[in-house]
Amino acid sequence: MSIFDPLPADLHNKKIVCSYVNATSKIQIARITDVPQWYFERVVFPGQNLIFEAIASAHVEIHSGMMASSILSDTIPCVQLQVEDASCALPSWVPIKSIDDDPLDDPSVILTLPEPEVVS
């Protein structure tokens, strides 16, 4: 979630988790500009589910267009995009791991497959 652009410290207790899906065939830009001392902007590819943190009073501007042009397509209140639990907004194939969990000691374990069973 918005790790690269964290909300100002005084707003952390007011943050909500939001989800926006680009259901078009065009690249979109999601932008939040109405939170003082904070700016959020992400490219959202067709079919992509963008999960981000914001405050309930913020609005997401959705800009779409081609090449060097952009048109404001929609403005959505973040509270309408709020999800109860960030894990329910993620696809089932995304591993959910807490930051507090122990790091993986040996990354090669991920690539290890069980030996095939020999059938005679």
GROMACS elastic network, one bead per residue, 0.5 to 0.9 nm:
[ bonds ]
;  ai    aj funct       b0    kb
    1     4     6  0.82413   500
    1     6     6  0.89149   500
    1    17     6  0.84106   500
    1    50     6  0.86923   500
    1    51     6  0.60672   500
    1    53     6  0.62772   500
    2     5     6  0.53741   500
    2     6     6  0.57762   500
    2     7     6  0.80811   500
    2    40     6  0.82080   500
    2    51     6  0.82606   500
    2    52     6  0.54845   500
    2    53     6  0.59914   500
    2    54     6  0.85501   500
    3     6     6  0.54592   500
    3     7     6  0.88963   500
    3    52     6  0.89736   500
    5    38     6  0.76946   500
    5    39     6  0.74829   500
    5    40     6  0.66931   500
    6     9     6  0.82534   500
    6    12     6  0.87749   500
    6    38     6  0.80945   500
    6    53     6  0.83454   500
    7    10     6  0.81857   500
    7    11     6  0.63420   500
    7    12     6  0.64249   500
    7    15     6  0.79988   500
    7    35     6  0.88376   500
    7    37     6  0.85428   500
    7    38     6  0.64661   500
    7    39     6  0.87677   500
    7    53     6  0.79135   500
    7    54     6  0.72081   500
    7    55     6  0.85560   500
    8    11     6  0.55744   500
    8    12     6  0.68314   500
    8    36     6  0.86166   500
    8    37     6  0.70014   500
    8    38     6  0.68123   500
    9    12     6  0.54737   500
    9    13     6  0.84328   500
   10    13     6  0.73779   500
   10    14     6  0.84904   500
   11    14     6  0.52870   500
   11    15     6  0.65017   500
   11    54     6  0.89537   500
   11    55     6  0.74392   500
   12    15     6  0.54291   500
   12    55     6  0.85296   500
   13    16     6  0.89081   500
   14    54     6  0.82946   500
   14    55     6  0.58265   500
   14    56     6  0.74639   500
   15    53     6  0.62328   500
   15    54     6  0.53297   500
   15    56     6  0.70213   500
   16    52     6  0.84363   500
   16    53     6  0.55820   500
   16    54     6  0.55524   500
   16    55     6  0.56108   500
   16    56     6  0.64239   500
   16    78     6  0.83411   500
   16    79     6  0.78772   500
   16    82     6  0.64397   500
   16    83     6  0.78435   500
   16    84     6  0.85572   500
   17    51     6  0.71073   500
   17    52     6  0.58439   500
   17    54     6  0.66273   500
   17    55     6  0.84172   500
   17    78     6  0.88406   500
   17    81     6  0.81157   500
   17    82     6  0.55861   500
   17    83     6  0.58118   500
   17    84     6  0.74144   500
   17    85     6  0.74556   500
   17    86     6  0.63774   500
   18    50     6  0.81092   500
   18    51     6  0.56439   500
   18    52     6  0.53685   500
   18    53     6  0.59797   500
   18    54     6  0.71881   500
   18    78     6  0.66906   500
   18    79     6  0.77030   500
   18    80     6  0.82758   500
   18    83     6  0.54856   500
   18    84     6  0.86769   500
   18    86     6  0.79144   500
   18    89     6  0.86359   500
   19    49     6  0.66262   500
   19    50     6  0.55770   500
   19    52     6  0.65109   500
   19    53     6  0.88131   500
   19    78     6  0.88270   500
   19    81     6  0.54642   500
   19    82     6  0.64454   500
   19    83     6  0.66346   500
   19    86     6  0.84563   500
   19    89     6  0.67900   500
   20    30     6  0.88043   500
   20    44     6  0.89011   500
   20    48     6  0.82725   500
   20    49     6  0.56866   500
   20    50     6  0.51331   500
   20    51     6  0.65633   500
   20    52     6  0.84819   500
   20    81     6  0.64287   500
   21    24     6  0.88573   500
   21    44     6  0.80281   500
   21    46     6  0.82627   500
   21    47     6  0.64053   500
   21    48     6  0.56797   500
   21    50     6  0.61418   500
   21    51     6  0.87653   500
   22    25     6  0.80449   500
   22    26     6  0.82448   500
   22    27     6  0.79814   500
   22    28     6  0.72063   500
   22    44     6  0.64055   500
   22    45     6  0.66494   500
   22    46     6  0.53539   500
   22    47     6  0.51819   500
   22    48     6  0.56512   500
   22    49     6  0.66912   500
   22    50     6  0.81063   500
   23    26     6  0.86884   500
   23    46     6  0.62787   500
   23    47     6  0.54249   500
   23    48     6  0.78600   500
   24    27     6  0.78469   500
   24    28     6  0.85537   500
   24    45     6  0.87201   500
   24    46     6  0.56581   500
   24    47     6  0.70079   500
   25    45     6  0.81981   500
   25    46     6  0.50892   500
   25    47     6  0.76059   500
   26    44     6  0.89486   500
   26    45     6  0.70625   500
   26    46     6  0.57269   500
   26    64     6  0.69693   500
   26    65     6  0.72327   500
   26    66     6  0.79197   500
   27    43     6  0.70672   500
   27    44     6  0.59487   500
   27    46     6  0.57788   500
   27    63     6  0.88160   500
   27    64     6  0.64348   500
   27    65     6  0.73356   500
   27    66     6  0.79395   500
   28    42     6  0.84326   500
   28    43     6  0.59034   500
   28    44     6  0.51005   500
   28    45     6  0.63920   500
   28    46     6  0.77364   500
   28    62     6  0.65399   500
   28    63     6  0.55319   500
   28    65     6  0.72234   500
   28    70     6  0.88139   500
   29    41     6  0.68013   500
   29    42     6  0.56808   500
   29    44     6  0.58511   500
   29    45     6  0.86224   500
   29    61     6  0.79163   500
   29    62     6  0.57360   500
   29    64     6  0.63647   500
   29    70     6  0.87013   500
   30    40     6  0.78925   500
   30    41     6  0.55690   500
   30    42     6  0.53082   500
   30    43     6  0.64155   500
   30    44     6  0.68225   500
   30    50     6  0.88793   500
   30    60     6  0.62297   500
   30    61     6  0.56875   500
   30    63     6  0.64605   500
   30    64     6  0.89751   500
   31    39     6  0.76566   500
   31    40     6  0.54906   500
   31    42     6  0.66101   500
   31    43     6  0.89182   500
   31    59     6  0.83434   500
   31    60     6  0.55112   500
   31    61     6  0.50353   500
   31    62     6  0.65154   500
   31    63     6  0.78190   500
   32    35     6  0.71891   500
   32    38     6  0.83187   500
   32    39     6  0.60136   500
   32    40     6  0.50380   500
   32    41     6  0.65107   500
   32    54     6  0.85163   500
   32    58     6  0.69539   500
   32    59     6  0.60184   500
   32    61     6  0.61951   500
   33    36     6  0.79350   500
   33    38     6  0.72771   500
   33    39     6  0.54440   500
   33    40     6  0.68211   500
   33    41     6  0.85788   500
   33    58     6  0.80554   500
   33    59     6  0.77213   500
   33    60     6  0.78951   500
   33    61     6  0.81331   500
   34    38     6  0.81178   500
   34    39     6  0.79849   500
   34    57     6  0.86306   500
   34    58     6  0.60133   500
   34    59     6  0.68220   500
   34    60     6  0.87688   500
   35    38     6  0.55913   500
   35    39     6  0.70923   500
   35    54     6  0.86851   500
   35    55     6  0.80778   500
   35    57     6  0.83616   500
   35    58     6  0.63046   500
   35    59     6  0.86983   500
   36    39     6  0.81193   500
   40    54     6  0.89662   500
   42    50     6  0.84708   500
   44    47     6  0.82247   500
   44    48     6  0.60622   500
   44    49     6  0.77009   500
   44    50     6  0.67976   500
   45    48     6  0.53147   500
   45    49     6  0.85416   500
   46    49     6  0.89137   500
   49    89     6  0.82635   500
   49    90     6  0.81504   500
   51    86     6  0.77355   500
   51    89     6  0.75016   500
   51    90     6  0.81786   500
   54    57     6  0.84525   500
   54    58     6  0.67315   500
   54    59     6  0.88557   500
   54    78     6  0.70490   500
   54    79     6  0.89668   500
   55    58     6  0.55644   500
   55    59     6  0.88179   500
   55    78     6  0.71242   500
   55    79     6  0.78616   500
   56    59     6  0.82252   500
   56    77     6  0.75246   500
   56    78     6  0.55944   500
   56    80     6  0.86015   500
   56    82     6  0.80930   500
   57    77     6  0.70347   500
   57    78     6  0.68381   500
   57    79     6  0.70381   500
   58    76     6  0.87036   500
   58    77     6  0.61415   500
   58    78     6  0.55864   500
   58    79     6  0.78056   500
   59    75     6  0.63119   500
   59    76     6  0.53980   500
   59    78     6  0.52384   500
   59    79     6  0.83127   500
   60    74     6  0.80988   500
   60    75     6  0.55473   500
   60    76     6  0.51519   500
   60    77     6  0.62856   500
   60    78     6  0.62780   500
   61    72     6  0.68484   500
   61    73     6  0.76257   500
   61    74     6  0.58721   500
   61    76     6  0.65145   500
   61    77     6  0.89088   500
   62    71     6  0.84229   500
   62    72     6  0.59645   500
   62    73     6  0.55623   500
   62    74     6  0.51242   500
   62    75     6  0.61644   500
   62    76     6  0.79206   500
   63    70     6  0.59831   500
   63    71     6  0.52860   500
   63    73     6  0.53545   500
   63    74     6  0.71647   500
   63    75     6  0.89787   500
   64    69     6  0.82682   500
   64    70     6  0.54340   500
   64    71     6  0.53807   500
   64    72     6  0.65622   500
   64    73     6  0.62667   500
   65    68     6  0.80116   500
   65    69     6  0.56833   500
   65    71     6  0.58545   500
   65    72     6  0.87322   500
   65    73     6  0.89523   500
   66    69     6  0.55892   500
   66    70     6  0.67269   500
   67    70     6  0.81413   500
   70    73     6  0.89198   500
   72    75     6  0.78524   500
   76    79     6  0.84671   500
   76    80     6  0.71223   500
   76    81     6  0.78552   500
   77    80     6  0.55876   500
   77    81     6  0.72074   500
   78    81     6  0.50952   500
   78    82     6  0.63331   500
   79    82     6  0.51135   500
   79    83     6  0.87917   500
   80    83     6  0.87566   500
   82    85     6  0.89578   500
   83    86     6  0.65018   500
   83    88     6  0.78038   500
   83    89     6  0.70475   500
   84    87     6  0.88994   500
   84    88     6  0.78145   500
   84    89     6  0.87989   500
   85    88     6  0.55894   500
   85    89     6  0.71593   500
   86    89     6  0.53948   500
   86    90     6  0.68638   500
   87    90     6  0.53558   500
   87    91     6  0.83258   500
   87    92     6  0.88467   500
   87    96     6  0.71792   500
   88    91     6  0.78008   500
   88    92     6  0.86060   500
   90    93     6  0.81640   500
   90    94     6  0.65568   500
   90    96     6  0.88409   500
   91    94     6  0.57663   500
   92    95     6  0.76881   500
   97   100     6  0.83116   500
   97   101     6  0.67894   500
   98   101     6  0.53446   500
   98   102     6  0.88211   500
   99   102     6  0.81096   500
   99   103     6  0.86142   500
  100   103     6  0.86044   500
  101   104     6  0.89683   500
  102   105     6  0.83005   500
  103   106     6  0.89867   500
  104   107     6  0.62030   500
  104   109     6  0.86992   500
  105   109     6  0.88255   500
  106   109     6  0.58856   500
  106   110     6  0.82201   500
  107   110     6  0.58141   500
  107   111     6  0.77116   500
  108   111     6  0.53497   500
  108   112     6  0.65621   500
  109   112     6  0.51614   500
  109   113     6  0.84833   500
  110   113     6  0.81516   500
  113   116     6  0.86339   500
  114   117     6  0.88065   500
